[in-house]
Every structure is written in structure tokens, then in C-alpha cells.
Amino acid sequence: MFLMRDSGNSFSSCYRCMMIYEKHFNVLQYKESYCEENIQSMEALCNTIPGDAPLYTMFRKDAQLVKCPFRGPHSFSYSKGDGSQVCEYPSSYMDTCSGNRRIQLQYQACLDVEGSEIAQEELSCLATWKEGSSHYLVASMNHSHIYTDNERYRCFVYQRQRPHHQQNHHHHHHQILEDEGTGPNDSPEVIYKMAQSNQASCLGLWSVDEGYKTFTFKKLQNEGDQCVFPSWLSTHHEWVSVDESTSIHLNKKEHSLKMTNHTSGILSHVTCHKVETPAKGVARVVAHVKAECESGYVCMEFHMRDKHVVQVRHGGQSRHPSEACGRYYFDRDLSPMTTLVSKHHSSTLCPFSGRYTLSGPRNSIRPLLSEDIARRLDDEDDADHFGALEQYAQPQHHLSNGDDGVEDECSSISLVMHAGCGETATSSELQMEAICHNLRGGSKSTSISLSKGVRSKFRCHGRWSEKSSSSGDRQVIVLSKGASSQTMIKDNSLASEHLCLSYIERDGLLTGYASLSACTDTTSTYVNYFNMSSSGPCLQALTGNAMSTWNPSWAMMVPSMAFVALAARLFSLV
């Protein structure tokens, strides 16, 4: 109790008694007496405050936020609280933001309910306390129609209860639920009812059924610990996309994962809600995705491509789990596809052995070039195509031989891919080499292999075969650049750690496509493609290690026409 002197009138002053209650560190409530000029004592004045005197509320400005009483996604219905109809279908959506200190309300409009509208509202939780069986929440409102503190602060009263058909049978347990307050492991049948004050006060807010607005929340339950991401995703707990724009960390219980978008810096928490397994090596997951205050349900279809490679197709964000995999939000052919590779350096056998000449537009082959040779070729305006010597004999290209720093004049430049070649090579390595051809005196050519600065070394990280939208099966290889690669930039950093190399056979010719960003099927609309033709076996014999690890079944992936060309060259060498 406090005795306050009111000297607002310059001619006289009066006294009033204030009884102040601390409901929370951020909330004070008080009653007060009438202002009296003549009082006998403070106690006598305070005794004049009736028991049903109005209880006023004060809120701390710029207060530190507290944990909100609701956790996780809920669907809800609402009404204006004046006896008007309830807006129940379509259901509205509520979820807590990251950190559980703010609540996002997404209102839906109902055709048959006057005054309902599509709107978004954010509540910042300032205080919670309990009186009897009722729980109170004070929140700071944030939406487009708030201009003053009186419009910003609101008080809520809420209870959680079981549906009516279970209340009698579980009466004792129902009381225990109310006394405990809300928590993270609410049972599926628990619902929440809440009423909102119409001013910046808790005055007159006695029941969850009466208020400026009333709400009924129902928690959207998932399958709990039984809902986990596919087991083959847990082979590695750290994954990164081919273009390194996205990384994923799978948590130990395999029930949730963290997804980081390195372009925007947004961290999303992804929780398994429901899982389906349409086919072997394929898992469709309805996942709850939350990033700050933005949340919803996303359909994610995981495809196991290799032990170290996984692809995921993801749809748009819906407000209800039952809608996530519907046609409006998800298309199994057109929704975006992301290729994920394990973060730690892994390797698999490459499906090539020998030498292959690459020809086609420079832009199509550029992802396979070292930074050094790509930079040098950019200076040559006419070096826009790699092809046969006879067609490109006139331009003079200059490449530096790293051994002596002397620039060689090149009538043309060819690119050769080596697989399983060299004394230290293994069958999990690919090497791209630029070769300078000099035409001196007629049609004879001298090939100079430039050993430094014009080689790119890759390691086969994963591979698979899939049906193409065009004719034939499409073979896909994910390549990674190892630490021993000579594709380093001056600051010893790599432009990109991974790339995708895909190819199909067309009339006996290998048609390839390289991308630094995706491993999706582009063969139906090939524009920047290149050809890979066999140019013979390795000039140096394969090492014992490479021969012992070569997989004959994958060797069959090289088309038959390529083997014919290879055999012809072998016989010509005899």
C-alpha cells in the first residue's frame, strides 16, 4: 500500500491510497481509493477501497521478452467475441517464432462470417502468470493498424482442456493438466481456448469465452519420435548442395535437421511431421519448416542416388500438413530439386577408363576448366569453341608452359579428359588437360602437353543412372575438387568444391553437360552441351591399385561405339 499526494490543483491537494500488486516482473496491477483532502490515517483511507474496485494494469515498456505459453504449430478458429459467428473454415494458423518468444497469427477469412478477414498479426510475449485455473498472458501487438501504446498492449486469458466427450472420464487428469500449464509434450486431444482484452488492460477479462476476440487452438501433432528422416540420409550428418548455397545438419535423433541458406543467411529448423516411402531409395516427408517467424509445412521427396549423394525435391509452403503434398504446393516433376553431397571427402569409382577428347562451345566446358586456363582463354576473343584442328587452324592462342614460362603459339587447343591414367592416378580420379597444337609447315601438328596451370583434377564423389526425358538413360557423376587439384586460385581457394557431369549416348557419341549448380535433367533442352569421344587408352599404364579397383560392370556404361573407336586405335598401335 502506498499513500499518494495529488497536487494537480494549485489551490489544494488531496490524498489517495494505492494498492499495487506485482503479477510479473513486467506487469503491475493496482487499485486506488478516491482522492480525499482530509484523512485520518493511511490505513483508514485504504480501507475505503471496495473489494470489487477496478484493477488497473501497467506494463513495462521496452521489456525483455519471455517464453510464450504456446509452442509449435496450431490451427485455430476465432470470433469477435460479441456473440458473432465463429470463423472456423478454412482454419487459421498460429505458430511460435524461433526462440519461442513471439507468436505469429495467420487469420483466414470465412465466406459466411461477417468481419472475418485475411490478416497477419505478431504477438511478443511480455509476461505470463496464473490465477486459480486461469492463465494470463500479456503481449505487445505488432500489425499495420497500431499507432499508440494503448493499441499495442493487450491482455489474454487462456486455458487448455480436453474435448467434451473426454472430460468426464478424465476429470481428475484434466485438472492436473490445467495446473501444470502448457508444455512441449501436449497430448493430441488437448485444445486451448483464449480470450483477448479490448484495451491495454486485463480489466474485465474473466473467462476464455468472453472478450474482444475469442480463440480456439488445436495443436497440429506430428508422429513424434516415430517420424524420422530416411535412414540412408543419416549415413552422413553433414550435407552441402553442389553449388554450396545450402547446407544441412541432421540431428542425432534423425527427427529434425537444420538448414542454412548461405546466400541469405537464413537458418531454418526442419522437423519431420509425417513420412511416406513410395519406393525403394525414395522417401516423401511432410516437414514443418520454421525460419524466424515464417513457418509452415513443406513436402520433401528424398532420392538416394549414391552413398554420398542425395537429391531432394521440395514444394511450396502450406499452412496445413494435409495440403503440403497436394498439387497446388508440390509437383514431383516441376518442383525445385537440390543435389546434396556429403561434406567430408568421399570417393567412388569413376565410370571411365582411358582418354576422351572434349569438343563443343567453351561455355559448356567451362565448369571443367581450371581457373588458370579459363582466365587465359577469356582473353582470346576467338577461342569460343573447342573442336577439330582443321576447323580452327588459323587463330593463334598463347598458353604458358609452366616449366619454363615460355608462351607457346597454339593453332588450336584441345581438351582431353583422362580417367585412371598416370602413375599416381586411381580409378576414382578424373583429370582435364588442355593441349596446345602447333601447325608448322603443312598439315603436320605438334602437340604440347602443358603440365602446369592447365590441368583440372577431380574426384568422383558419387554416380547414378536415371531415365532421361529424352531417349536413353542419363548417367550422372558428382565430381569434387580435391586438395591436390591444380585448379587453385592464387589465394589457394577453390571457386567451387563440386560440379555435376551428366551424359547420354546419341548415335554412338557421348553428349555431356557440366553444371556447377544442379544435377537435374537438361538433356531434353540441351543447348550448352559438348561431345566426348574416345581418343584411346591411357598413354601410361594403369597402376596396380587402379586395375584392382576397376569395376567391370560400370565399365559397360561407356557406350559400345566408344569401345569400337577405342579398339580401332589399339589395333592401329600394334
Rosetta blueprint (number, residue, H / E / L):
1 M L
2 F E
3 L E
4 M E
5 R E
6 D E
7 S L
8 G L
9 N L
10 S L
11 F L
12 S L
13 S L
14 C E
15 Y E
16 R E
17 C E
18 M E
19 M E
20 I E
21 Y E
22 E E
23 K E
24 H E
25 F L
26 N L
27 V E
28 L E
29 Q E
30 Y E
31 K E
32 E E
33 S L
34 Y L
35 C L
36 E E
37 E L
38 N L
39 I L
40 Q L
41 S L
42 M H
43 E H
44 A H
45 L H
46 C H
47 N L
48 T L
49 I L
50 P L
51 G L
52 D L
53 A L
54 P L
55 L L
56 Y E
57 T E
58 M E
59 F E
60 R L
61 K L
62 D L
63 A L
64 Q L
65 L L
66 V L
67 K L
68 C L
69 P L
70 F L
71 R L
72 G L
73 P L
74 H E
75 S E
76 F E
77 S E
78 Y E
79 S E
80 K L
81 G L
82 D L
83 G L
84 S L
85 Q L
86 V L
87 C E
88 E E
89 Y E
90 P E
91 S E
92 S E
93 Y E
94 M E
95 D E
96 T E
97 C L
98 S L
99 G L
100 N L
101 R L
102 R E
103 I E
104 Q E
105 L E
106 Q E
107 Y E
108 Q L
109 A L
110 C L
111 L L
112 D L
113 V L
114 E L
115 G L
116 S L
117 E L
118 I L
119 A E
120 Q E
121 E E
122 E E
123 L E
124 S E
125 C E
126 L E
127 A E
128 T E
129 W E
130 K E
131 E E
132 G L
133 S L
134 S E
135 H E
136 Y E
137 L E
138 V E
139 A E
140 S E
141 M E
142 N E
143 H L
144 S L
145 H L
146 I L
147 Y L
148 T L
149 D H
150 N H
151 E H
152 R H
153 Y E
154 R E
155 C E
156 F E
157 V E
158 Y E
159 Q E
160 R E
161 Q E
162 R L
163 P L
164 H H
165 H H
166 Q H
167 Q H
168 N L
169 H L
170 H L
171 H H
172 H H
173 H H
174 H H
175 Q H
176 I H
177 L H
178 E H
179 D H
180 E H
181 G L
182 T L
183 G L
184 P L
185 N L
186 D L
187 S L
188 P L
189 E L
190 V L
191 I E
192 Y E
193 K E
194 M E
195 A E
196 Q E
197 S L
198 N L
199 Q L
200 A L
201 S L
202 C L
203 L L
204 G L
205 L L
206 W L
207 S L
208 V L
209 D L
210 E L
211 G L
212 Y L
213 K E
214 T E
215 F E
216 T E
217 F E
218 K E
219 K E
220 L L
221 Q L
222 N L
223 E L
224 G H
225 D H
226 Q H
227 C L
228 V L
229 F L
230 P L
231 S H
232 W H
233 L H
234 S H
235 T H
236 H L
237 H L
238 E E
239 W E
240 V E
241 S E
242 V L
243 D L
244 E L
245 S L
246 T E
247 S E
248 I E
249 H E
250 L E
251 N L
252 K L
253 K L
254 E L
255 H L
256 S E
257 L E
258 K E
259 M E
260 T E
261 N E
262 H L
263 T L
264 S L
265 G L
266 I E
267 L E
268 S E
269 H E
270 V E
271 T E
272 C E
273 H E
274 K E
275 V E
276 E E
277 T E
278 P E
279 A E
280 K L
281 G L
282 V E
283 A E
284 R E
285 V E
286 V E
287 A E
288 H E
289 V E
290 K E
291 A E
292 E L
293 C L
294 E E
295 S E
296 G E
297 Y E
298 V E
299 C E
300 M E
301 E E
302 F E
303 H E
304 M E
305 R E
306 D E
307 K L
308 H L
309 V E
310 V E
311 Q E
312 V E
313 R E
314 H E
315 G E
316 G E
317 Q E
318 S E
319 R L
320 H L
321 P H
322 S H
323 E H
324 A L
325 C L
326 G L
327 R L
328 Y L
329 Y L
330 F L
331 D L
332 R L
333 D L
334 L L
335 S L
336 P L
337 M E
338 T E
339 T E
340 L E
341 V E
342 S E
343 K L
344 H L
345 H L
346 S L
347 S L
348 T L
349 L L
350 C L
351 P L
352 F L
353 S L
354 G E
355 R E
356 Y E
357 T E
358 L E
359 S E
360 G E
361 P E
362 R H
363 N H
364 S H
365 I H
366 R H
367 P H
368 L H
369 L L
370 S L
371 E H
372 D H
373 I H
374 A H
375 R H
376 R H
377 L H
378 D H
379 D L
380 E L
381 D L
382 D L
383 A L
384 D L
385 H E
386 F E
387 G L
388 A L
389 L L
390 E L
391 Q L
392 Y L
393 A L
394 Q L
395 P L
396 Q L
397 H E
398 H E
399 L E
400 S E
401 N L
402 G L
403 D L
404 D L
405 G L
406 V L
407 E E
408 D E
409 E E
410 C E
411 S L
412 S E
413 I E
414 S E
415 L E
416 V E
417 M E
418 H E
419 A E
420 G L
421 C L
422 G L
423 E L
424 T L
425 A L
426 T L
427 S L
428 S L
429 E E
430 L E
431 Q E
432 M E
433 E E
434 A E
435 I E
436 C E
437 H E
438 N E
439 L E
440 R L
441 G L
442 G L
443 S L
444 K L
445 S E
446 T E
447 S E
448 I E
449 S E
450 L L
451 S L
452 K L
453 G L
454 V L
455 R E
456 S E
457 K E
458 F E
459 R E
460 C E
461 H E
462 G E
463 R E
464 W E
465 S E
466 E E
467 K E
468 S L
469 S L
470 S L
471 S L
472 G L
473 D E
474 R E
475 Q E
476 V E
477 I E
478 V E
479 L E
480 S E
481 K L
482 G L
483 A L
484 S L
485 S L
486 Q L
487 T L
488 M L
489 I L
490 K L
491 D L
492 N L
493 S L
494 L L
495 A L
496 S L
497 E L
498 H E
499 L E
500 C E
501 L E
502 S E
503 Y E
504 I E
505 E E
506 R E
507 D L
508 G L
509 L E
510 L E
511 T E
512 G E
513 Y E
514 A E
515 S E
516 L L
517 S L
518 A L
519 C L
520 T L
521 D L
522 T L
523 T H
524 S H
525 T H
526 Y L
527 V L
528 N L
529 Y L
530 F E
531 N E
532 M E
533 S E
534 S E
535 S E
536 G E
537 P L
538 C L
539 L L
540 Q L
541 A L
542 L L
543 T L
544 G H
545 N H
546 A H
547 M H
548 S H
549 T H
550 W L
551 N L
552 P H
553 S H
554 W H
555 A H
556 M L
557 M L
558 V L
559 P L
560 S H
561 M H
562 A H
563 F H
564 V H
565 A H
566 L H
567 A H
568 A H
569 R H
570 L H
571 F H
572 S H
573 L H
574 V L
